[in-house]
């Protein structure tokens, strides 16, 4: 039987995921569309030709905002894709063994909800939890 190796890694926050997405979206706009986003006014998207020095400064400034967090975002996504996602599908979904485990856990949790609570005593059950 295989040996289980445990590891811990830093989890990327949703803010870090969003910041990386914004950086890549803006970079794509500059490289592919020639649109330059002015930080002082995010609504000011101009069609301009950006010089190499200005572009380098623009990338450097934005990259500093995600300098360490982009690694967490990519590492987290890579780990989840490699260990949880079904790589035979063209869309993101659980691997069969992961889905079976989650379904089993969900069934066990529903079963636990049906058991009388110790507080209710042997003859009574707890009121059903409100759904929503």
C-alpha positions in Angstrom: 0.0 0.0 0.0 1.2 3.5 -0.8 2.6 5.8 1.8 0.8 9.1 2.6 3.0 12.2 2.7 1.5 15.3 4.2 2.4 18.8 3.3 1.3 22.3 4.1 1.5 25.2 1.8 0.3 28.8 2.0 -3.2 29.3 0.6 -3.7 32.1 -1.9 -6.4 34.5 -0.8 -9.2 35.5 -3.2 -7.7 39.0 -3.2 -4.4 37.6 -4.5 -6.2 35.6 -7.2 -8.1 38.7 -8.2 -4.9 40.9 -8.3 -3.2 38.3 -10.5 -6.2 38.3 -12.8 -6.2 42.1 -13.0 -2.4 42.2 -13.8 -2.8 39.6 -16.6 -5.9 41.3 -18.0 -4.2 44.6 -18.1 -1.0 43.1 -19.6 -3.1 41.4 -22.2 -4.8 44.7 -23.1 -1.5 46.5 -23.5 0.2 43.7 -25.5 -2.7 42.7 -27.7 -5.0 45.6 -28.0 -2.7 48.6 -27.5 -4.9 49.8 -24.6 -3.1 51.5 -21.7 -4.9 51.6 -18.4 -4.1 54.7 -16.2 -4.0 53.8 -12.5 -5.1 57.2 -11.4 -8.3 56.7 -13.4 -9.2 53.1 -14.1 -12.0 54.2 -16.4 -9.4 56.0 -18.6 -8.5 53.3 -21.1 -6.5 54.9 -23.9 -5.5 53.6 -27.3 -1.9 54.5 -27.2 1.5 53.2 -28.4 3.5 52.6 -25.2 7.2 53.2 -25.4 9.6 50.4 -24.2 10.7 52.4 -21.1 7.1 53.3 -20.2 6.0 49.8 -20.7 8.8 48.4 -18.6 7.9 50.9 -15.8 4.2 50.0 -16.1 4.9 46.2 -15.8 7.4 46.7 -13.0 5.0 48.8 -11.0 2.1 46.3 -11.4 4.3 43.2 -10.9 5.5 44.6 -7.5 1.8 44.3 -6.3 1.7 40.6 -7.0 5.4 39.7 -6.7 5.0 36.9 -4.2 1.3 36.1 -4.4 1.4 35.0 -8.0 3.4 32.0 -6.9 0.8 31.0 -4.3 -2.0 31.3 -6.8 -0.2 29.2 -9.4 1.0 26.6 -6.9 -2.5 26.3 -5.4 -4.1 25.9 -8.8 -1.5 23.4 -9.9 -1.9 21.3 -6.7 -5.7 21.2 -7.0 -5.6 20.3 -10.7 -3.1 17.6 -10.2 -4.7 16.0 -7.1 -8.4 16.7 -7.4 -9.5 17.4 -11.0 -10.5 14.9 -13.6 -7.9 15.3 -16.4 -10.0 13.3 -18.8 -12.7 16.0 -19.0 -12.6 19.2 -21.1 -14.0 21.1 -18.1 -13.2 21.4 -14.4 -14.7 18.7 -12.3 -13.7 16.3 -9.5 -11.8 13.2 -10.1 -14.0 10.1 -9.6 -12.3 9.0 -6.4 -12.5 12.5 -4.9 -16.2 12.8 -5.9 -16.9 9.4 -4.2 -15.2 10.5 -1.1 -17.1 13.8 -1.0 -20.4 12.0 -1.6 -19.6 9.6 1.2 -18.8 12.4 3.6 -22.0 14.2 2.6 -24.0 11.1 3.2 -22.3 10.6 6.6 -23.1 14.2 7.5 -26.7 13.7 6.6 -26.8 10.5 8.7 -25.3 12.4 11.7 -28.1 15.0 11.3 -30.7 12.2 11.7 -29.2 10.9 15.0 -30.9 12.2 18.2 -28.7 14.7 19.9 -27.4 14.0 23.5 -29.2 17.1 24.6 -32.5 15.9 23.3 -32.4 12.7 25.3 -33.1 9.2 24.2 -36.7 9.7 23.3 -36.6 12.9 21.4 -34.8 14.3 18.4 -33.6 17.7 17.7 -35.7 20.0 15.5 -34.7 19.9 11.8 -32.2 22.5 10.9 -33.5 25.3 8.6 -32.3 25.1 5.1 -31.1 28.1 3.2 
